[in-house]
Amino acid sequence: MLQAYVGIVSRQGLEIFTPENPQTVRFLSRRVQREAGRVACFWSVVPDDTARQIHAALRQGRGGEALALLQHQARDYGFLQPCDDIEPSAPEIRVNG
């Protein structure tokens, strides 16, 4: 089954990977604003087995491997980027996958 996830990515790989919900997206967007230029917020749609593999890699401190899994196995993904002309809690989605 496919599920939607959001998270934080940096040069080291994935830092956070969690099921999507509005409160989480607002929290992650605020963190990205505080760490401008060092991290990015993303959304993705992945199968359940891939999500389990990503979580296992993160638990083992392998953020780079987790990011590679996400990039290769995601059915769709993109970055969440707040816009100045809309409410800060409603991020813009930019599709890359």
C-alpha positions in Angstrom: 0.0 0.0 0.0 1.2 3.5 -0.7 1.5 6.2 2.0 2.4 9.9 2.0 5.4 10.9 4.1 7.1 14.2 4.8 10.6 14.9 6.3 13.8 16.8 6.4 16.8 16.3 4.1 20.3 17.7 4.4 23.6 17.1 2.8 24.1 14.1 5.1 20.9 12.5 3.9 17.5 12.1 5.5 17.1 13.4 9.0 13.4 13.0 9.5 10.9 10.8 7.8 7.3 10.7 9.1 3.7 10.1 7.9 2.2 13.3 6.5 -0.2 15.3 8.5 -0.8 19.1 8.7 0.8 19.6 12.1 3.9 17.8 11.1 4.2 19.8 7.8 3.9 23.1 9.8 6.6 21.9 12.3 9.0 20.9 9.5 8.4 24.1 7.6 9.3 26.2 10.7 12.5 24.2 11.2 13.5 24.7 7.6 13.0 28.4 7.9 15.2 28.5 11.1 17.9 26.5 9.3 17.6 28.3 5.9 19.9 26.9 3.3 21.1 23.9 5.4 18.0 21.7 5.2 14.9 21.2 3.0 11.4 19.8 3.7 10.1 17.2 1.3 7.0 15.1 0.7 6.9 11.6 -0.8 4.7 8.7 -1.7 6.3 5.3 -1.0 5.1 1.7 -0.5 4.9 0.4 3.0 7.9 -1.9 2.7 10.1 0.9 1.5 9.0 3.1 4.4 10.0 0.3 6.8 13.4 0.1 5.1 13.9 3.8 5.3 13.0 3.9 9.0 15.4 1.0 9.6 18.3 2.9 7.9 17.5 6.0 9.9 17.5 4.1 13.2 20.9 2.8 12.3 22.2 6.3 11.6 22.4 5.7 7.8 20.8 8.9 6.5 22.5 8.7 3.2 21.3 5.2 2.5 17.8 6.2 3.6 17.8 9.1 1.1 19.0 6.7 -1.7 16.1 4.4 -0.9 13.7 7.2 -1.0 15.0 8.5 -4.3 14.9 5.1 -6.0 11.7 3.7 -4.5 9.3 6.8 -4.2 6.4 6.8 -6.6 6.4 10.6 -6.3 8.2 13.2 -4.4 8.9 16.9 -4.2 10.0 19.7 -1.9 7.8 21.8 0.3 8.7 25.4 0.2 6.8 28.2 2.1 5.7 31.1 -0.1 5.6 34.7 1.1 2.2 35.4 -0.5 0.3 32.6 1.2 -0.3 31.5 4.7 3.0 30.1 6.2 1.3 26.9 7.3 0.3 26.1 3.7 3.6 25.2 1.9 4.0 25.2 -1.9 4.7 21.8 -3.4 7.4 21.6 -6.1 7.5 18.3 -7.8 10.9 16.8 -8.7 10.2 13.1 -9.2 
